[in-house]
Amino acid sequence: MSDERFCLLIIGGYGTFGGRLAQLLGDEPRLRLLVAGRSLEKADDFVADLRTPKDGAEGLGSNNLGAMVQAVRFDRDGDLAEQLTRMRPHLIVDASGPFQSFGKDAAYKVAEACIDLGIDYADIADSTGFVAGIGGLDAAARAKGTFALSGLSSLPALSFAAIDAMAPHFSRVDSVAAGIAPSAHVRIGLNVVRAIASYAGKKIVVRRDGRPAAGRGLIDAMRVTVAAPGAAPLRSRKFLLVDAPDLALLPARFAGLKSSFTGVGTEPQPLQHLLSLAARLVHLRLLPSLLPFARLLQRASHAFAVGDHRGGMFVRVSGLDHAGKRLSCGWHLIAEGDDGPFIPVIGVEALVRRLLTGIRPENGARPAAGELRLADFEAAFRRFSITSGIRMENEAAPLPLYRQILGSAWEQLPPAISALHAGGARVATGRARIERGGGLLARIVAGVIGFPRAGEDVPVTVRFAADGDREVWTRDFGGTVFRSWQVEGKGRDRHLLAEVFGPFRVLMALVPDGGKLRLVVRGWRFCGIPLPMFLAPGGDTYEEERDGRFHFHVEIGGRLTGLVVRYTGWLVVE
């Protein structure tokens, strides 16, 4: 590349996603970054804010601007040729939308203007028709020596990168489902709400029984637990059918695809249920559309921001492996706090950084599905609190319990921990220190379950036995024996470890944390009846390897009981 800075024009540069893209690229000294929109005043305010250091923003460009950043006015309904000739960008990224609302005559006018002037183009469109139709400009883009990539967002760019990473495990792919679960605390932009409202209750073409079928926007649903290996799962939720480019692109990727689904699962779920009911009114033609209520829907999503400040995404592929056996494979992602809304623009960031190193996509106009590898996204995830990974679910050959729950995070475990949880019948011996709570209720609970009495340097033997999909643990602490059994949760509790002590079932997330494996309580039951989480048995419970040995630290207690029991020590598998 020449000494001239690479000029990037972001349309909607001060909006929900364009602004985050500017943050991500603000530290790049090789860039001239034009933050564009209809309001020069808003663009100026955003750039001034971008230049102001912010606590906790380290690594996202806000504290260390290396790019030359400039606010500009850009009107997509104005004279595009004049504006683009004056600004002379090398690449335009359209982050404005909603692309569902662009009329047929004007849908691709920005992309067409870019191609006419020999300017590269990309967008983060999530409209099926818009993304699938960009190929109509392919011949013109090739003739001009430019590229035009549409849909360089979570769906389809990231989802197809995940699909491509899983596809080598299959000889035949029968179904693909994908979904996004935004944090309840993320303030969703009005354009995003308008896009969703535009197809609520309307026909969305999906794949069923190997043929195109009419799905119902925000009505058809599937329940999924998003559980990235190595992170506590999101709460199980329903995902409502949304219009996404994957639905049009997948049949071309997999000949004979039998079913497809793309959805969104928002929190709180009761609010999403009301949205689905409103979509049914549109489906029954009692309302023409939810578009007039877009601003009201946006305000409601902000007013009822209840739930964990965590978001996620999943892509699930099912079919046959190379031995002809049934196989399901899932890629899951979980983003903590405010990091989730950066995901839709991480693909664009990866594209720009590749261009700065001289790596450019092939000329032509096309959907961005398959344009980037999963590794390109994962490299960017490291700047954030984002965890992702793949889970294999071979129905014919189930994996050992902990390996099944942990998925690809199993590889992070130290050898002593993985050896203890290798599955099958085995015996481990060691020593332990035991503490007991002194409260009356704590003593009653400990007696009912059979926890051992307090003691120092107590000999321990643990026998593991497989019983179907369950694993039975028989613990002998110096002659005091108590038994529990463990199994992977089902339904809403999927991807959680369920441990059963008599009438109590405790649900735990397996979370690798450095060299430790933490067991984090996520729920509990008494005789199958869910109990309040604030009364759940808690404590610091983890496993770790020290000096080549497996060490355990188990703490059980609660608000009502105080400490019930705490036992720490080591084990060696015989």
Helices and strands as residue ranges (DSSP letters): E 6-11, H 18-25, E 31-37, H 40-50, E 68-73, H 80-87, E 91-94, G 99-101, H 109-116, E 120-123, H 128-133, G 134-137, H 138-144, E 147-150, I 154-158, H 159-166, G 167-169, E 172-181, H 190-199, E 203-208, E 211-216, E 221-224, E 237-241, H 246-253, E 259-264, H 269-283, G 291-293, H 294-303, E 310-320, E 326-336, G 337-342, H 343-356, E 364-367, H 374-381, E 386-394, H 401-406, G 407-412, H 415-420, E 426-436, H 440-449, E 455-467, E 470-477, E 480-488, G 491-493, E 497-501, E 504-513, E 516-526, E 529-530, G 533-535, E 542-546, E 549-558, E 562-573
